[in-house]
Amino acid sequence: MIYQTVNRCDFVDAFIAMNRKDNFSYKGLNTLFEYFEELSEIQDIELDVIAICCEFTEYFDINEYNEYYDTDYSDIEEIEEHFILDNGNGSFIVNE
């Protein structure tokens, strides 16, 4: 198997090349890159854009999340049923 190291720009470009740039905001893609970069320190990571788009969803605020899941959370800190990546700007990414 051949492995390739990708930087932040390569990561974002992979989403653009696969016509998936609208699945996440630029901030969301950066948050995902940082998450996978940290994870790659303990295990090999395959950059599979389609799998990432299937496994992760970005919500732009807690109200959008509440509407989708029919919940009534006031803050992402209350969400326990999903793994959350905080974008730090009110938006967040959920591992479905």
N, C-alpha and C positions, 0 to 999 in steps of 0.2 A: 504494500500500500504506500502511496506517495502522499506526504503531508505538505501543505503550504502554509506559511505564516502570513496572516493578513493583518494589516493595520486598520485603523478606524476608517480611512477613506476607502480601502478595499471592501470593507464590510458594508458600508453605505452603497458603494457602487454595485455590489452584488444584488442588492434589493432593486436598484434601478434597472439593472440588466434583466432581471426576472419579472419586470413590470409589477413590482410589489412596493414601490416607493410610497404609495398612499396608505399602506397598512399601518404605518407608524409615522409620527412626526419626526423631524430631525432630532429633537431632544430625546424622543423615545428610542430611536436607533442608537444614539450615543449611550443611553442607559443600558440597552441590551448589549452593546459592545463591551461596556465595562463589566457587566455581569459575566459574559462568556469569557472575557479575558481573565477575570479572577478564577473562574471555574477551570480554565485551562491549566492553571498551576497545579491542580490535583488530578486532572484526567484529560485525555485527548478529546477535543471538541471538533466535530464535523460541521462545517458551515453549510447548512441545508436551509436555504431561505424559505422554501415551501413549508417545511416542518416547523420552523420558527413562527411563521404566520398562522399555522394551525394551532400551535401550542400557547401562543401569547396574544393578548389583546390589549390595546391601549385605550384607556378611558380618560377623557379630558377633565372630568370632575366626578365627585362622589354621586351627584345626582344622576349622571349618565349610567354609572354602575348600578345604582339603586333601581333605576327604571328597567334596565336589562334583566336584572336578577330578581326583581320585585321584592326588594329589601328596603330597610329604612335606617341605614347607617348614617351617622353624622360626620364620620371621619374614617379614613382608610385604616387607622390604627385598630378599629373595631372589627375589621374583616378578618376572620379566622379560617374560613374554609378555602382560601386561596393563598398561594404564594404571591406576594406583591413586591414589585420593584417601583420605588418612588422616584418620579422624575424631578421632584423638588420644585415644581412650579404649579402644584395643584393637580396635575395629571399623573397617572400611574399606569403601570403595566401589570396585568394579571396573567399568571400561568394557569391556563384553563385545565 
